Amino acid sequence: MEGFVDGRLNLMGIDVALIDEFGCKIDGFGDPSSLLFPLFPPRDGPGFPFLTSIDPYEDTLFNGSQMERFLAEWAYVVAQAQSEAEKQIVEAVRQMASRCEREVHTYLKFIGD
């Protein structure tokens, strides 16, 4: 169920996966506690075109050549993480993004509700 928390839409968790060129999952995790999306910048926030393009209801896919910019924006999410659980999930995404940047034919996929 969704609602608003601190002026932001509160959603079910977004799954994140590192996939190959055939769409097969290499690595990934679910976010059943909805820890990740509340750490994102506001959807109308300037300066975060990659993060604000992640659709909580649909799938969003990034390729390796986008990872440098994605990781620069991801620093915002890292700074928002406070609890140990938030820090772990944020770090897991960072590691998958770094791997996507290094390995050819891999993609970082955010899987919406």
N, C-alpha and C positions, 0 to 999 in steps of 0.2 A: 504494500500500500504506500502511496506517496502522499506528501504533504509539504508544508513549508517549515523550515527551521532556519532561524536567523535571516529571513528574507530570501533563502535559497530553497530550491526544490529539493526535497529529500526523496530519494529513489531507492529501489532495490539495488543490490550490488551489481557492479559491472565486472564481468569476467575479462581477464586479460590473457592473451596467448601469443607465443612466438610460433609462427607457422612457416612452413616451407612453400616453395613455388606451386605445389600441388594442393595447398590448403591443409596439409597434415600438421597436426599439433606437435611441436618439438618440446615445448615447455609451456607452463601456464598455471593459472589458479583462478578460483572463484573468489568472490567477495560477498559472502552471504550476510555479513554484518554491516554492509554498506559503509565501510570505512573510507574508501578511496574518493568517491565522487564529491563528498563535502569538502575535501581538501583542495579541489580545483578552484581557479579564479572564477569570479562571477561571469556568467555567459556573455554579458555585455561589456566586460572589462577589456580595455585596449591593451595591446602589447602581447597577447597570447593567442595568436591565430590558430596554432595547432591544438592547444588544450581546449579552447572554446569550440573547436570544431568536433570534438568527441561527443557523439550523440548518445545520450543515455538510453534511447529507445531503439537504436539501430546499431549496426556494426560500423566501426571506423577502422580503416586500415592505413598504416604508414609503412613506407619502404625504407631501406637502408640509407639512401641518400638524404632522407628527411631527418635522420636521427640526430645529427649535430644540432639542428634548430630545436627539435623536440626536447633533447636533453637540456638545452639552455633554458627552455621554458619549464621543464620538469623541476628545476631548482626551486621554483616557486612552491611546488607541491611538497618538496623535501622540507622547506622552511616551515610549512604549515603543520607537518606531522608532529604531534606531541606525545602521544602514548606509544608504548613499545609496539603494540599491534599495528598502529599506523606507520611507524618507522619501518617495521618489517615489510609491510605490503608495498610501501613506497620504494624501498630498496630492491624488492623483487622486480618491480617494473623497471627500475633503473638498470638492473643487471640484464634483463631481457632486451632493453633498448640498446645497451652497449653491445650485446651480442649481435643484434640485428645490424648495427652499424658496421661490425667487423666481418660478418659472414654474408656471402653473396646469396641471393635468392631466398632471403628470409624477410619476414614482415611482422610487424607488431600490430596485433589486432585487439581492439577493445570491442567486446561483445555486449551490446545493450540488452535491456529487458525484452 
